[in-house]
Amino acid sequence: MDETEFWELVDTTREDAEGDPEEQADLLVERLVRLDPEAVLDFARHFESRYHRAYRWDLWGAAWLLLGGASDDAFDYFRCWLIGQGREVFEGALHDPDALADLLDDFDEEIDGDGEDLGYAADEAYEQLTGTVAPGLGLPPAPEEPEGTPLDLENEALLADRYPRLWERFGD
């Protein structure tokens, strides 16, 4: 599976799920089990590499504003959700996290921002196909700390200054 196929699966399942991340995860599993196990592992590699790329302080700040706070786990699930939003939103957020204010038409913090199930879709599909747990993906280990300069996420003045568009839409 190449990068284009990866993003096509993400996009079509998001569209078919009408943006519901839990439904999108279920659809991803359904579509992945139609592939061979190696293609499922390729999907997992694409997903995991993007998940690690998004482990950045500037994105954590954006997630904090969108979610009204974001613990370690909440930020993990946010990164999965961000991948589930597709290439344009994902790459746009990596380029400029404040651009999420423009990239996201609607955002309901009760539904959006939590893509935990998306993070497990490839593992679930692989296990359904093979009856075994997915092997290691052969990727570099996850970073121990987010990339970039740490932010005081509870400093509202800093967040308002750093993310003016997100602050205008989602700040207190």
Contacts in CASP RR format, 6 or more apart in sequence:
PFRMAT RR
TARGET T0000
AUTHOR 0000-0000-0000
METHOD contacts of the structure
MODEL  1
MDETEFWELVDTTREDAEGDPEEQADLLVERLVRLDPEAVLDFARHFESR
YHRAYRWDLWGAAWLLLGGASDDAFDYFRCWLIGQGREVFEGALHDPDAL
ADLLDDFDEEIDGDGEDLGYAADEAYEQLTGTVAPGLGLPPAPEEPEGTP
LDLENEALLADRYPRLWERFGD
1 35 0 8 1.000
1 39 0 8 1.000
1 42 0 8 1.000
1 43 0 8 1.000
1 46 0 8 1.000
3 46 0 8 1.000
6 42 0 8 1.000
6 43 0 8 1.000
6 46 0 8 1.000
6 47 0 8 1.000
7 86 0 8 1.000
7 87 0 8 1.000
9 28 0 8 1.000
9 31 0 8 1.000
9 32 0 8 1.000
9 43 0 8 1.000
10 28 0 8 1.000
10 83 0 8 1.000
10 84 0 8 1.000
10 86 0 8 1.000
10 87 0 8 1.000
11 86 0 8 1.000
11 87 0 8 1.000
12 31 0 8 1.000
13 24 0 8 1.000
13 27 0 8 1.000
13 28 0 8 1.000
13 31 0 8 1.000
14 24 0 8 1.000
14 84 0 8 1.000
14 85 0 8 1.000
14 86 0 8 1.000
16 24 0 8 1.000
16 27 0 8 1.000
17 23 0 8 1.000
17 24 0 8 1.000
17 26 0 8 1.000
17 27 0 8 1.000
20 111 0 8 1.000
21 80 0 8 1.000
21 81 0 8 1.000
21 84 0 8 1.000
21 111 0 8 1.000
21 112 0 8 1.000
21 113 0 8 1.000
21 114 0 8 1.000
21 115 0 8 1.000
21 117 0 8 1.000
21 118 0 8 1.000
22 115 0 8 1.000
22 117 0 8 1.000
24 84 0 8 1.000
24 118 0 8 1.000
25 115 0 8 1.000
25 117 0 8 1.000
25 118 0 8 1.000
25 119 0 8 1.000
25 120 0 8 1.000
25 121 0 8 1.000
26 117 0 8 1.000
28 118 0 8 1.000
28 121 0 8 1.000
28 122 0 8 1.000
28 125 0 8 1.000
29 121 0 8 1.000
29 124 0 8 1.000
29 125 0 8 1.000
29 128 0 8 1.000
32 39 0 8 1.000
32 40 0 8 1.000
32 43 0 8 1.000
32 121 0 8 1.000
32 122 0 8 1.000
32 125 0 8 1.000
32 126 0 8 1.000
33 40 0 8 1.000
33 125 0 8 1.000
33 128 0 8 1.000
33 129 0 8 1.000
35 43 0 8 1.000
35 125 0 8 1.000
36 129 0 8 1.000
37 126 0 8 1.000
37 129 0 8 1.000
37 130 0 8 1.000
40 122 0 8 1.000
40 125 0 8 1.000
40 126 0 8 1.000
40 129 0 8 1.000
40 134 0 8 1.000
41 122 0 8 1.000
41 126 0 8 1.000
41 134 0 8 1.000
41 135 0 8 1.000
41 137 0 8 1.000
43 122 0 8 1.000
44 122 0 8 1.000
44 123 0 8 1.000
44 126 0 8 1.000
44 134 0 8 1.000
44 137 0 8 1.000
45 137 0 8 1.000
45 138 0 8 1.000
45 139 0 8 1.000
47 83 0 8 1.000
47 118 0 8 1.000
47 119 0 8 1.000
47 122 0 8 1.000
48 137 0 8 1.000
48 139 0 8 1.000
49 139 0 8 1.000
50 83 0 8 1.000
50 90 0 8 1.000
51 79 0 8 1.000
51 80 0 8 1.000
51 83 0 8 1.000
51 119 0 8 1.000
52 139 0 8 1.000
52 140 0 8 1.000
52 142 0 8 1.000
52 143 0 8 1.000
53 94 0 8 1.000
54 79 0 8 1.000
54 82 0 8 1.000
54 83 0 8 1.000
54 90 0 8 1.000
54 93 0 8 1.000
54 94 0 8 1.000
55 79 0 8 1.000
55 142 0 8 1.000
55 143 0 8 1.000
55 146 0 8 1.000
55 147 0 8 1.000
56 94 0 8 1.000
56 146 0 8 1.000
56 147 0 8 1.000
56 148 0 8 1.000
57 146 0 8 1.000
57 147 0 8 1.000
57 148 0 8 1.000
57 149 0 8 1.000
57 150 0 8 1.000
57 151 0 8 1.000
58 97 0 8 1.000
58 148 0 8 1.000
58 151 0 8 1.000
58 162 0 8 1.000
59 75 0 8 1.000
59 78 0 8 1.000
59 79 0 8 1.000
59 82 0 8 1.000
59 93 0 8 1.000
59 94 0 8 1.000
59 97 0 8 1.000
59 146 0 8 1.000
60 70 0 8 1.000
60 75 0 8 1.000
60 146 0 8 1.000
60 151 0 8 1.000
60 153 0 8 1.000
61 70 0 8 1.000
61 97 0 8 1.000
61 151 0 8 1.000
61 153 0 8 1.000
61 159 0 8 1.000
61 162 0 8 1.000
61 163 0 8 1.000
62 93 0 8 1.000
62 97 0 8 1.000
62 98 0 8 1.000
62 100 0 8 1.000
62 163 0 8 1.000
62 166 0 8 1.000
63 69 0 8 1.000
63 70 0 8 1.000
63 74 0 8 1.000
63 75 0 8 1.000
63 78 0 8 1.000
63 113 0 8 1.000
64 70 0 8 1.000
64 153 0 8 1.000
64 159 0 8 1.000
65 159 0 8 1.000
65 163 0 8 1.000
65 166 0 8 1.000
65 167 0 8 1.000
65 170 0 8 1.000
65 171 0 8 1.000
66 78 0 8 1.000
66 100 0 8 1.000
66 104 0 8 1.000
66 107 0 8 1.000
66 109 0 8 1.000
66 112 0 8 1.000
66 113 0 8 1.000
66 166 0 8 1.000
66 170 0 8 1.000
67 74 0 8 1.000
67 78 0 8 1.000
67 109 0 8 1.000
67 113 0 8 1.000
68 109 0 8 1.000
68 170 0 8 1.000
68 171 0 8 1.000
69 153 0 8 1.000
70 78 0 8 1.000
70 153 0 8 1.000
74 114 0 8 1.000
76 116 0 8 1.000
77 113 0 8 1.000
77 114 0 8 1.000
77 115 0 8 1.000
77 116 0 8 1.000
78 113 0 8 1.000
78 114 0 8 1.000
78 115 0 8 1.000
80 115 0 8 1.000
80 116 0 8 1.000
80 117 0 8 1.000
80 118 0 8 1.000
80 119 0 8 1.000
81 112 0 8 1.000
81 113 0 8 1.000
81 114 0 8 1.000
81 115 0 8 1.000
81 118 0 8 1.000
82 89 0 8 1.000
82 90 0 8 1.000
82 93 0 8 1.000
82 113 0 8 1.000
83 90 0 8 1.000
83 118 0 8 1.000
84 90 0 8 1.000
84 115 0 8 1.000
84 118 0 8 1.000
85 103 0 8 1.000
85 104 0 8 1.000
88 103 0 8 1.000
89 100 0 8 1.000
89 103 0 8 1.000
89 104 0 8 1.000
92 99 0 8 1.000
92 103 0 8 1.000
93 99 0 8 1.000
93 100 0 8 1.000
93 103 0 8 1.000
97 163 0 8 1.000
97 166 0 8 1.000
98 162 0 8 1.000
98 163 0 8 1.000
98 164 0 8 1.000
98 165 0 8 1.000
98 166 0 8 1.000
99 165 0 8 1.000
100 166 0 8 1.000
101 163 0 8 1.000
101 165 0 8 1.000
101 166 0 8 1.000
101 168 0 8 1.000
101 169 0 8 1.000
101 170 0 8 1.000
102 165 0 8 1.000
104 112 0 8 1.000
106 112 0 8 1.000
107 113 0 8 1.000
107 170 0 8 1.000
122 134 0 8 1.000
123 133 0 8 1.000
123 134 0 8 1.000
126 132 0 8 1.000
126 133 0 8 1.000
126 134 0 8 1.000
127 133 0 8 1.000
127 134 0 8 1.000
151 158 0 8 1.000
151 159 0 8 1.000
151 162 0 8 1.000
152 158 0 8 1.000
153 159 0 8 1.000
156 171 0 8 1.000
156 172 0 8 1.000
159 167 0 8 1.000
159 171 0 8 1.000
160 167 0 8 1.000
160 171 0 8 1.000
END
